[in-house]
Amino acid sequence: MPEMGGLPVTVSVAAQLTSSFEDFFRAEYLRLLRAMYLVSGSRQEAEELVQDAFLKVWERWPRVSSMDDPTGYLYRTGMNAFRSRARRARLAATRALRPGSARDAFADVDRQDVLIRSLAGLTTRQRAALVLTELLEYSSEDASRLLGVKPVTVRTLAAQGRAALRDRIDPDDV
């Protein structure tokens, strides 16, 4: 037991655990960093993996320190973190490279602009009939009640509007 001025000093259990973890960290840090570098091929990723592994071990240190092989647990924790990152990276790459999944935001804005400009060229009644029936998916009967006209008039206005849009919009623009 340590002494201070001739009196025995007790060291708390928490201080002993912290001290033993610090010793463990110093002893294993470089070896784990080298191993994770060999596995990942990147110093930056290796450092992150080592930090994650030591953090998990530190959070569980009372249990880990009593294991037969705390170093083995540390390395297994580092490898599990590497595998998890690799799985997430593969999944992200698969999603990003899926055919047809990438949309061009600028092209979407251009198509929307062409449509808005083309709709502006229609009569108010044609535009209202198209918006109600095509965009908002109202039936011609429901749209006729909203517009105060007969259902046949809504169908006629929508057909005229679609025909006018076909004449105004180049298929390559949409």
C-alpha positions in Angstrom: 0.0 0.0 0.0 1.4 3.4 -0.9 2.4 5.8 1.9 2.3 9.5 2.2 4.2 11.1 5.0 4.2 7.8 6.9 0.5 7.3 6.6 -1.0 4.6 4.4 -2.9 5.9 1.4 -5.7 3.9 -0.2 -6.1 4.1 -3.9 -9.6 4.0 -5.2 -10.8 1.1 -7.3 -11.7 3.6 -10.1 -8.2 5.0 -10.1 -6.7 1.5 -10.3 -9.0 0.6 -13.2 -8.2 3.8 -15.0 -4.5 3.3 -14.4 -4.6 -0.3 -15.7 -6.5 0.8 -18.8 -3.9 3.5 -19.5 -1.2 0.9 -19.2 -3.2 -1.4 -21.5 -3.6 1.4 -24.0 0.1 2.3 -24.0 1.0 -1.3 -24.5 -1.4 -2.1 -27.3 -1.9 1.2 -29.2 0.9 0.9 -31.8 0.4 -2.8 -32.4 -3.3 -2.4 -33.0 -2.7 0.7 -35.2 -0.3 -1.3 -37.4 -2.7 -4.2 -37.6 -5.6 -2.0 -38.6 -3.4 -0.2 -41.1 -2.6 -3.6 -42.7 -6.3 -4.5 -42.8 -7.7 -1.2 -44.0 -4.8 0.1 -46.1 -5.4 3.7 -44.9 -3.7 5.4 -41.9 -6.6 7.6 -41.3 -9.1 4.8 -41.3 -6.8 2.7 -39.1 -6.6 5.5 -36.6 -10.4 5.8 -36.5 -10.8 2.0 -36.1 -8.3 2.0 -33.2 -10.1 4.9 -31.5 -13.4 3.1 -31.8 -12.0 -0.1 -30.6 -10.3 1.4 -27.5 -13.4 3.4 -26.7 -15.5 0.3 -26.7 -13.0 -1.5 -24.5 -12.7 1.4 -22.1 -16.5 1.6 -21.8 -16.4 -2.1 -20.8 -13.1 -2.1 -19.0 -14.1 -3.6 -15.7 -15.4 -6.7 -17.6 -12.7 -6.7 -20.2 -9.9 -6.4 -17.7 -11.1 -9.6 -16.0 -11.0 -11.6 -19.3 -8.4 -14.2 -20.0 -7.3 -12.3 -23.1 -8.2 -8.6 -23.1 -5.9 -8.0 -26.1 -7.7 -10.6 -28.1 -11.0 -8.8 -27.3 -9.5 -5.5 -28.4 -8.4 -6.9 -31.7 -11.7 -8.6 -32.3 -13.4 -5.3 -31.5 -11.2 -3.5 -34.1 -11.8 -6.2 -36.7 -15.6 -6.0 -36.1 -15.5 -2.3 -36.6 -13.6 -2.7 -39.9 -16.0 -5.3 -41.2 -19.0 -3.1 -40.2 -17.5 -0.1 -42.1 -16.7 -2.3 -45.1 -20.3 -3.6 -45.2 -21.7 0.0 -45.0 -19.4 1.2 -47.7 -20.4 -1.7 -50.0 -24.1 -1.0 -49.4 -23.6 2.7 -50.1 -21.7 2.0 -53.3 -24.3 -0.5 -54.4 -27.1 2.1 -53.9 -25.1 4.9 -55.6 -24.2 2.7 -58.6 -27.7 1.2 -59.1 -28.7 1.9 -62.7 -31.4 4.5 -63.1 -31.2 5.5 -59.4 -29.2 8.7 -59.9 -31.4 11.6 -60.9 -30.0 14.8 -62.3 -31.4 17.6 -60.1 -30.6 20.3 -62.7 -32.4 18.3 -65.4 -35.4 18.0 -63.1 -35.5 21.7 -62.6 -35.2 22.3 -66.4 -38.1 19.9 -67.0 -40.2 21.6 -64.4 -39.4 25.0 -65.9 -40.5 23.9 -69.4 -43.7 22.5 -68.0 -44.5 25.7 -66.1 -43.8 27.8 -69.1 -46.0 25.6 -71.3 -48.8 25.5 -68.8 -48.7 29.4 -68.7 -49.5 29.4 -72.4 -52.8 27.6 -71.9 -56.1 29.3 -71.1 -57.0 29.5 -67.5 -59.8 27.0 -67.9 -57.5 24.5 -69.7 -54.8 24.8 -67.1 -57.4 24.4 -64.3 -58.9 21.3 -65.9 -55.4 19.7 -66.4 -54.2 20.5 -63.0 -57.3 19.1 -61.3 -57.5 16.0 -63.4 -53.9 15.1 -64.1 -51.9 16.6 -61.1 -54.5 16.3 -58.3 -56.2 13.3 -59.9 -59.8 14.5 -59.5 -62.4 12.8 -61.6 -64.0 14.9 -64.3 -67.2 14.9 -62.2 -65.4 16.3 -59.1 -63.4 18.8 -61.2 -66.6 19.9 -62.9 -68.1 20.7 -59.5 -65.1 22.7 -58.5 -65.0 24.6 -61.8 -68.8 25.1 -62.1 -69.0 23.4 -65.5 -70.3 20.1 -66.9 -68.0 17.0 -66.7 -67.9 16.8 -70.5 -66.5 20.4 -70.5 -63.7 19.4 -68.1 -62.8 16.4 -70.3 -62.8 18.7 -73.4 -60.7 21.4 -71.7 -58.2 18.8 -70.4 -57.9 17.2 -73.9 -57.4 20.6 -75.5 -54.8 21.5 -72.9 -52.9 18.2 -73.5 -52.9 18.8 -77.2 -51.6 22.3 -76.8 -48.8 21.0 -74.5 -47.8 18.3 -77.0 -47.4 21.1 -79.6 -45.4 23.3 -77.3 -43.2 20.8 -75.5 -40.3 19.2 -77.4 -40.1 15.6 -76.1 -36.3 16.0 -75.7 -37.0 18.8 -73.2 -39.0 16.6 -70.8 
